[in-house]
Amino acid sequence: MTYAQCIEARRLLGLSQSVVAKAIGVSVARISNYETSGHLPRSKTNQDRLPKLKAFFEQAGVEFIEQKGGGPGVKLRRQPE
C-alpha cells in the first residue's frame, strides 16, 4: 500500500487521520508523516505497521487495485445486494 492509497482510502471512508491512528495504535503524527513522506516506522518490537494499516482499510471495505494504465489505486468493495 502506498501513501497515496492511504490518503485515498481515508477519503473514500470519510475518516480522519486521528480515527485511523487510534484504530491501528499509532500517533496521528505517524499517519500524517506516512501520508507526506511514505515512511511508516516499525514498531518498538520491530513489526511492520503497513500490514495492520492495510488490513484496517480492507476490513472497512476498501480494495487496493491496479488501475487501468498502471499504478496503484483504491475503490470501495461492492456490498452484496
C-alpha distance (Angstrom), angle and dihedral (degrees) to the residues before:
residue distance angle dihedral
M1 . . .
T2 3.78 . .
Y3 3.78 126.4 .
A4 3.83 88.6 -111.0
Q5 3.80 90.0 55.3
C6 3.80 88.9 50.8
I7 3.80 91.4 53.7
E8 3.80 92.5 46.7
A9 3.82 93.3 45.8
R10 3.80 90.2 53.3
R11 3.80 90.1 47.9
L12 3.80 93.1 50.1
L13 3.80 90.9 50.6
G14 3.80 94.4 41.4
L15 3.81 92.5 -125.2
S16 3.79 129.3 150.7
Q17 3.78 123.4 -132.7
S18 3.81 88.5 -110.2
V19 3.82 92.7 57.5
V20 3.81 91.5 50.3
A21 3.80 92.6 44.5
K22 3.79 92.6 51.6
A23 3.81 92.0 46.5
I24 3.80 93.2 56.7
G25 3.80 97.7 33.4
V26 3.80 102.6 -111.0
S27 3.78 134.8 114.4
V28 3.79 122.7 -91.3
A29 3.80 86.7 -117.9
R30 3.83 90.1 61.6
I31 3.82 91.8 53.2
S32 3.80 91.4 44.8
N33 3.80 90.9 49.1
Y34 3.81 91.7 49.1
E35 3.80 91.5 50.7
T36 3.80 92.1 52.0
S37 3.81 102.9 34.6
G38 3.80 105.3 22.1
H39 3.81 90.0 -125.5
L40 3.80 122.3 120.8
P41 3.82 109.9 176.6
R42 3.78 119.7 -134.2
S43 3.79 119.6 -103.6
K44 3.81 122.8 -97.6
T45 3.81 87.4 -95.2
N46 3.83 88.9 54.4
Q47 3.81 95.0 -108.9
D48 3.77 119.8 149.6
R49 3.82 108.8 -115.9
L50 3.82 96.6 -160.4
P51 3.83 95.5 81.7
K52 3.81 89.7 54.0
L53 3.80 91.5 48.4
K54 3.80 92.3 47.7
A55 3.82 91.8 46.8
F56 3.81 90.2 51.9
F57 3.80 91.3 55.3
E58 3.81 92.7 44.0
Q59 3.81 91.6 51.9
A60 3.81 88.0 50.8
G61 3.82 90.2 56.2
V62 3.80 105.3 -92.6
E63 3.81 122.0 136.6
F64 3.79 120.6 -157.3
I65 3.79 109.4 -140.5
E66 3.78 144.9 171.4
Q67 3.78 109.0 -115.5
K68 3.77 124.4 -132.9
G69 3.76 105.3 -91.4
G70 3.79 91.7 30.3
G71 3.73 136.3 -78.3
P72 3.77 134.2 93.6
G73 3.79 122.1 -74.3
V74 3.78 143.6 161.2
K75 3.79 137.0 -130.7
L76 3.77 137.4 174.6
R77 3.78 114.1 -97.7
R78 3.79 113.9 -114.9
Q79 3.75 112.3 -109.3
P80 3.81 116.8 -132.4
E81 3.79 111.7 -102.1
